[in-house]
Amino acid sequence: MPKITESKILILATDGFEKSELFVPLDKLKEAGAEVVVAAPEKRPIKSWDEKDWGETIDADCAVADVDVSDFDAIVLPGGQINPDLLRVDTDAMAVIKTFLKSGKVVAAICHAPWLLAEAGVLKGLDVTSYHSIKTDLINAGANWHDEETVADKGIVTSRSPKDLDAFVSKIIEEVEEGRHEMRDLAA
């Protein structure tokens, strides 16, 4: 079981990520001692969405096509409406997410990012939460949706919104320190 201080965590995002849903996990996981790497479809600055307009940018450390999942203990998927909608049609991004899901490593998705789990075909019978507006999408993908600040099932951590970030990050740390979880079946 890896300690958080010995773990390496990937954050995968693109333009339109919810500002706090990337920066808060990034900062808190680093403060806890994890090495954190930001990947995007291209190695370039990506721009956040902050409430009603574009917000801060962050430099991607690498392109998602260059990610080796075996180097990481977990992946964090920030929400926002734009970010996961763009990522779910990105072949490289979905390949990395599916590889994490198949591996049993921790996969954490907040707000609208559980759309990516639906796209990966992993939600059937899984307990999850999300931003309330995509509840029906997740239920239609086979999930058991709960209105809770964070839900963890088979090492997949989900959370509702920025107001739940403290619980989300705490649960990510807990799940990473538990080690690998059971393999997950992905829909064809």
SVG drawing of the C-alpha trace seen along z (x, -y; Angstrom):
<svg xmlns="http://www.w3.org/2000/svg" viewBox="-32 -36 40 43">
<polyline fill="none" stroke="black" stroke-width="0.4" points="0.0,0.0 1.7,-3.2 1.8,-6.2 0.6,-9.4 4.1,-10.8 5.4,-8.1 2.6,-8.4 2.5,-10.0 -0.9,-11.3 -2.0,-12.4 -4.5,-15.2 -6.0,-15.1 -7.7,-18.2 -8.2,-20.6 -9.5,-24.1 -12.7,-24.7 -11.8,-22.8 -13.5,-24.2 -10.7,-26.3 -11.0,-25.1 -11.5,-21.4 -8.0,-21.3 -6.1,-23.8 -7.4,-22.6 -6.6,-18.9 -3.2,-19.9 -2.3,-22.0 -3.7,-19.7 -2.1,-16.5 1.2,-18.2 0.9,-19.5 0.2,-15.9 3.5,-14.9 2.4,-13.4 4.1,-14.1 1.4,-15.6 1.6,-15.8 -0.9,-17.7 -1.6,-16.2 -3.7,-17.7 -4.4,-16.7 -1.3,-18.9 1.6,-20.0 0.6,-23.7 -1.2,-26.0 -4.8,-25.1 -7.4,-27.7 -9.8,-27.3 -13.4,-28.3 -14.1,-30.3 -17.8,-30.8 -18.9,-33.0 -15.8,-33.5 -12.3,-32.2 -10.0,-32.0 -6.3,-31.2 -4.2,-29.0 -1.9,-26.2 0.9,-24.7 0.4,-21.0 3.5,-19.0 2.9,-16.6 0.6,-15.6 -1.8,-12.8 -0.5,-10.7 2.9,-10.6 1.4,-9.4 2.5,-5.9 -0.2,-4.8 2.3,-2.5 4.1,-5.6 1.1,-6.7 -1.0,-5.6 -4.1,-7.6 -5.8,-9.9 -7.9,-13.0 -10.5,-14.3 -11.7,-17.8 -15.1,-18.9 -16.6,-21.9 -19.0,-21.5 -16.5,-22.1 -13.6,-20.1 -15.1,-16.6 -17.2,-17.2 -14.0,-17.8 -12.1,-15.0 -14.7,-12.3 -14.2,-12.7 -10.4,-12.7 -9.1,-9.3 -5.9,-9.6 -7.6,-10.9 -10.2,-8.1 -7.4,-5.5 -5.6,-6.7 -8.8,-6.9 -9.8,-3.3 -6.3,-2.0 -6.5,-3.5 -9.9,-2.0 -8.8,1.5 -5.7,1.4 -7.6,1.1 -5.7,-2.2 -7.6,-5.1 -9.8,-7.1 -11.3,-10.3 -13.9,-12.4 -15.7,-15.5 -18.7,-17.5 -19.3,-16.8 -16.2,-14.6 -18.1,-11.4 -19.3,-11.9 -15.9,-10.4 -16.7,-7.3 -20.0,-6.9 -18.0,-7.3 -15.6,-4.6 -18.5,-2.2 -17.6,-1.5 -20.7,-2.7 -23.0,0.3 -23.8,1.2 -21.3,-1.4 -22.1,-3.7 -21.3,-7.3 -22.2,-10.9 -21.8,-14.0 -23.1,-17.4 -26.9,-17.1 -27.5,-18.1 -25.8,-14.9 -27.5,-12.5 -29.9,-11.1 -27.0,-10.6 -25.1,-8.5 -28.2,-6.5 -28.9,-5.9 -25.3,-4.6 -26.1,-2.1 -24.8,-3.9 -26.4,-3.9 -26.4,-7.7 -26.2,-9.2 -26.5,-12.8 -23.4,-12.7 -20.3,-14.9 -18.1,-12.0 -18.7,-8.3 -16.1,-5.6 -16.7,-2.3 -14.0,0.1 -11.4,-2.7 -13.5,-5.1 -14.0,-8.3 -16.7,-10.7 -17.8,-14.0 -20.5,-16.6 -19.0,-20.1 -16.4,-22.5 -18.0,-22.7 -17.1,-19.1 -13.4,-19.5 -12.0,-18.8 -13.9,-15.5 -12.9,-14.6 -9.2,-15.1 -9.3,-13.3 -11.0,-10.3 -8.4,-10.3 -5.6,-10.1 -7.4,-7.4 -8.0,-5.3 -4.4,-5.7 -3.1,-4.5 -5.4,-1.5 -3.6,-0.4 -5.0,1.2 -8.6,2.1 -10.4,4.9 -10.3,4.8 -13.3,3.1 -15.2,4.4 -15.6,1.9 -18.5,2.1 -17.5,2.9"/>
</svg>
